Amino acid sequence: MLSRLLSRPLIPRMRLAQMAAHVSNGSPPGGTSLADLPKSWTFTSSLPPDSKFPTPDASHKTPRGDIEPRQVKGALFTWVRPEEAKEPELLGVSPAAMRDLGIKEGDEKTEEFKQAVAGNQLLGWDAEKGEGGYPWAQCYGGWQFGSWAGQLGDGRAISLFETTNPSTKKRYELQLKGAGITPYSRFADGKAVLRSSIREYIVSEALNALRIPTTRALSLTLLPHSKVRRETIEPGAIVARFAESWLRIGTFDILRARGDRDLIRQLSTYIAENVFDGWESLPARNPSDDGSDASTLPTGIARDTIEGPAGLEENRFTRLYREIVRRNAKTVAAWQAYAFTNGVLNTDNTSIFGLSVDFGPFAFLDNFDPNYTPNHDDHMLRYSYRSQPTIIWWNLVRLGESLGELIGIGGGVDAEEFVEKGVRQENADDLVSRAEALITRTGEEFKAVFLEEYKRLMTARLGLKVHKQSDFDDLFSELLDTMEALELDFNQFFRKLSNFNIVDLETEQQRKEKASVFFHHEGVTGLGNTDESARKRIAEWLEKWSTRVYEDWGPTGDDVARQVEMKKVNPKFIPKSWILDEVIKRVEKGGEREILDRVMHMALHPFEDRWGWDEKEEERFCGDVPKFDRAMQCSCSS
């Protein structure tokens, strides 16, 4: 695992960027304008910039056309401004995103807002003085489909600034996707097409509404004069998106590949102290013998404290690794519980913060098929729904390898000789052994946290109050097997179940009659199934489920209270691929605009029964997926 770890050349320590972060005043209650949001540039003032543009002013004075793709070394970002967008049209804004950023309602109607989210106005930068905060693009690498891809980076995403919501104290980094060529664009054009931008705009907010950790989308802007060549010529667009952090496992990958051990330490420290809430916020050593305790771990461990027995000594970098692992375990558990499939889980698409990030060929499952992948280029099913937990752990092992030297040195992590020169050859075997043992132990923790979170979510989705050990086989596994065999719609099953009255399930005949609620419009599907066999199989599961409901809710099943709780976690609306496809056609080809706001409104309130729109259209979007639109796939091109 770590055989190449010790063969890297030593790299001189990089100096910190000298630009001081510009911070404006706090926002008033009720929000403020985008222009007046409190802004900071902690990332760029804490980490080393591209040496070709050592200052923001050096980048700003460079003609935009002269900023081209190239290899960037010894740096974590490049200062680069968005390309000018001619006559941008603001197509949509997420009210929830506005609120969470602290932007006042109505600001989206101002010209200043529209120009800022199109990249035409740089907020916080004084061009005349050459001072202030300046946009940047990140440098990172990645393992794609299991192969090392080298330098990747923000090839079309440009971050504008960080902002902290005064009410929630959450800090976000605002970024424009589709804003133009950067040094990391490789052979691409730095643009994003409207098609993929609509998809990301809606799903980012939909996942957040489902309480699944995710990056967010503030706005969608059409670039009417931008024609982008993909499989065909398509209109260009920009998504203004934001996240607590845009750092990825791929950020560490590129540093490890280049032997930048000092930068790995500097980046790790930055993440602990600036992305998370400091070293003492990180989880303590797992108390179980093999690390498989899934319970919430205590925090407050002092920065320099070493925990654990000989051979398993854990320093602060191990605690940092544990935090990242546990976050990602919970997120992938949520994906599995709501049947969300990312489609392209490369290490550059795996978030340090544990967020769903970079939405390309994603999809929510229609019929439950664990082997489904929305990516039509994924012939080996590497990124299928079934494979997601395994792939996320594979990616986290790559992170463990990047952090391996810092983890493996244990209690000697701050020894001057180690910091400056690395481990002595005679101590190398001990370092590798300790690192591998700790990564393996953290793998047990990943599995435990994943399963615990998955069980919690599925228990809630089934309307139960507590999880019994027998539930996993009797209810979870049997339900998934039934869904797969009968080709039932995953999320619709839970919403329909939320409307059941227990009294209607007392007899076998009643249960068989209710079973048809879950069938597609065309009736029973799935190989070898008949109407009778399908009803019988669902009825048997409903009997087990109703028994558990009585156990948790009492002799009446307390239908009203239970149904209320179930509808809080089982969405009626999910932005399925066929819906997004229709929205794209109506916006791009038909010139419609209102449909975008309506679907976004539904995505932001997925647990409602009605949304105050056309009831027939609402029911169509929440109903059975058209037969020939199920299990759609798309490409990575966007």
VENJOUR-V62696 format. One line per field, one symbol per residue. phi: phi as a letter, one per 40 degrees, with the letter a starting at -180 (. if undefined). psi: psi as a letter, one per 30 degrees, with the letter a starting at -180 (. if undefined). burial: I if it has 9 or more other C-alpha atoms within 8 Angstrom, else O. A space follows every 50 residues. Layout:
phi = ???
psi = ???
burial = ???
This chain:
phi = .bccccccccbdccccccccccbcccccdggacdccdcbabcdccbbccd ccbcbdccccccddcccbcacbbgababcaccccbcfcbccabcdccdcc cgcccgccccccccccccgcbccgbbcccgbhcbcabcbabicbfgbcbg cbgccabbccababccccgcbbbcabbgchcbcbcfccbgbbccdccccc dccdccccccgbdacbbcabbcbccbbbcbcbcbccabbcbaacabcbdd ccdcccccgccccccccccdcccbccchdcccccdccccbgcccccccbg ccdccbbhcdgbcbbcccccdcccccccccccccdccbfcbcgaccccbb cccgbcafcbccacccccbcccbcccccccgdbcdccdcccccdcccccd cccdcccccgcccbcdccccbgccdcbccccccccccccccccccdcccd ccccccccccccgbcbccdcccccbcccccccdcccfcccccdccccccc ccccbcbcccccccdcdcccdcgcbgcgcbdccccccccccccccccccc ccbgcbgfdcccccccccbbccbbcccccccccdccccccgcbccccccc ccccbccccbbgbccccdcccccccddcbcfcbaccca
psi = egffeggklkkkkkllkfkkkkklllklkflaleegkkklheeffflklk ffifleeeeefkkeffjlklkjlglflkkklllkkkhkjjelkjeeeeef fgkkkffffleeeeeeffgfkjkfkjeefhlakkllklklaljkhgkkfa kclifgkkkellkkjfefgkkljkkkkgglklfgfbgagglkleefeeee eeeeeeeefghkklllkelkkkjfgjjkjbeaklkllkkjlllekgklef eeeeeeefgieeeeeeeeeeeefeeahlefflklkkflegggjflkllag kkegkklllkfgkkaffeeeeeeeeeeeeeefeeeefghkjefiilffgj kefhlkkijchllkkckjjfgkkfjffifghegleefeeeeeeeefeeee eegeeeeffbfgfgkeeeeefaklefgeeeeeeeeeeeeeefeeeeeeee eeeeeeeeeefgglelkkefeeeeedeeeeeeeeeghlkdeeeeeeeffk kefggeleeeeeefefefllegaklkkgkleeeeeeeeeeeeeeeeeeee eeflfffheeeeeeeefffjkekkileeeeeeeeeeeeefgleeeeeeee eeefifflelggajeeeeeeffakkkeggkhllllfk.
burial = OIOOIIOOOIOOOOOOIOOOIIOIOOIOOOIIIOOIIIIIIIOIIIIIII OOIOIIOIIIOOOOOOIIIOOOOIIIIIIIIIIOIOOIIIIIIIOOIIIO IIIIIOIIOOOOIIIIIIIIOIOIIOOOOIIIIIIIIIIIIIIIOOOOIO IIIIIIIIIIIIIIIIOOOOIIIIIIIIIIIIIIIIOOOIIIIIIIIIII IIIIIIIIIIOIIIIIIIIIIIIIOOIIOOOOOIIIIIIIIIIIIOOIII IIIIIIOOIIIIIIIIIIOIIIIIIIIIIIIIIIIIOOOOIIIOOOOOII IOOOOIOOOOOIIIIIIIIIIIIIIIIIIIIIIIIIIOIIIIIIIIIIII IIIIIIIOOIIIIIIIIIIOOIIIIIOIOOIIIIIIIIIOIIIOIIIIII IIIIIIIIIIIOIOOOOIIOOOIOOOOIOIIIIIIIIIIOIIIIIIIIII IIIIIIIIIIIIIIOOIOOOIIOIIIIIIIOIIIOIIIIIIIIIIIOIOI OIOIIOOOOIIIOIIOOIIIOOOIIOOOIOOOOIIIIIIIIIIIIIOIII OIIIOIIIIOOIIOIIIOIIIIIIIIIIIIOOIIIIIIOOOIOOIIIIII IIIIOIIOOOOOOOOOOIOOOIOOOOOOOIIOIOIOOI
